[in-house]
Amino acid sequence: MGELLGLRCLTCGRDYDAWSVDYFCPHCGPVAGALTVEYEYRVLARRLGPASFADTRRNSLWRYDSLLPVSGEYAVPLRAGGTPIYDCPTLAKELGLGRLWVKDESQHPTASCKDRGTAVAVAAARMLEREAVCCASTGNAATSLAGFAAAAGFPCFIFVPKNAPRAKIAQLLAFGATVFAVDGTYDQASSLALRAAEKFGWYNRSDGLNPMVVEGNKTAALEVWEELHGEVPDFALVAVGDGSVIGGICKGFLELGKVGLSGKVPKVYGVQAQGAAAVAHAFARFQDGRPILPAEERAETLADSIRVGKPMDALRAVRAVAETGGGYVTVSDEEIVAGAQELARRVGVFAEPSGAAPFAGLLRLLREGTVPEGARVVLFITGSGLKDPEGALRGLPEPTVIPPQLEAVDEVLGER
Ligand SMILES: [Zn+2]
C-alpha cells in the first residue's frame, strides 16, 4: 500500500484525510469538487527504484500497490491490469512513425479498461466494509463493476441508458447485477445513480465521482513505462467519455516523474467523437482562459462508450492533459469506423468503435502535423469489439452464402 497522504479538491484545493470523504469535496459539490488522491511523493521517491516492481510476480495492477491507496490484500481474485502491449513496426513505418505500440486494454476479464478502476474501487469497498456497490455507466464501467461485484459477493446495482449495446446488457445480467435500464441519456442515468446511492447507502463506482477509479486507471501508464523498460513514448492517445480514464493515464505518467522513475512525460491526447466532444470543447475554453466546466452538450455518436454530453470528470481530464503538454482531437464517426477496421486488419486487435477512436485520432494528428514524423506513439485500446458487434459490422460486407460444394468456393475466389 502506498504512502497515502489524503484527498485534494481539484477546484478549491482543500485537503481531506484519506477515507474521510468518499466522492467529492463537500464544499464544491459533485463534478466541480472532484478529488485527487495525493501521496507522500518524496518518501516514495526515496523508496522506489527502476526495479521496484520487478520483484513481484503478480501479473496485475496490484504489482504497483506501493502507488495505490488500497492494499492488494483487499483485491478480489479477478485480474485487472497486466494487459499486452503490441509493437507494430510495419504500420509505424507506413505512417512515418518511429515506433507504434498498441496497448490492448480489451484483454481484461470484462473486456474493457474499466476493470482497472473497478478493481481498486471494489477493493476500497471491501476495506471500508461497504455492503453493496452501484454505478452509472454507458456500459463498460457497469459490466466491469458487475463482474468484480460478483467476484466479491457484493449486491450490485447498475444504471445504464436503455439503448446500451445488447452484449453489455448480457454481461450485466449474466453477472447477476440488478439492472436499471434508464429511459433517458447516460447523463440522466448518472445523476439518478448518485441520488439512489445516497438514499440506499451503496458504494458508488461511477466515473468522475469516485477518486479510487482514477487510481486504478493510472496503472495503465505504469505498465507502459515498465513494458518499455523504463521509458515512455512521445505521445499517448486514448478515447475520452467522462474523462476518468485519461485523467488516470495522465496521473500515472506524471506520478512516475514525481517519484523520480521517469524524466519525461508523454504528451497525452484525448480523442472524442465530433458529435460528443464536451471535454474537447472544455479544453479549448481552458486554453482561452475561460472556465472549464461545461453545460450539458448534445452527445451523438455511434461510439456508445464515449457518448457523454455532461462529462463527470471534465475538470480532471482537461487539467491533466494540459499538464502533460497534450491536447484533444475530435474525429467523425466515419473516421472511427474506418479506424476500427484498419486496426483489426493491420494489428489483429478487435476494438469497439470508441476503443478504436485513438487510431482515428492518430491519423488526424499526423495529417495536422501535431504528431511529427519519427514520433514514438502508444494507443490505448479501451474496449473489445465483441462488446458491440453491430457497431463493428457497420460498413462491412455480408459474407457470401454458398452451397456446401467446392465448385462454389472456386466460383467465389474467381470473382475476387
Ligand atoms: Zn472544493
Boltz pocket constraint, residues with backbone or C-beta under 6 A from the ligand:
constraints:
  - pocket:
      binder: B
      contacts: [[A, 9], [A, 10], [A, 11], [A, 12], [A, 13], [A, 14], [A, 25], [A, 26], [A, 27], [A, 28], [A, 29], [A, 32], [A, 33]]
      max_distance: 6.0
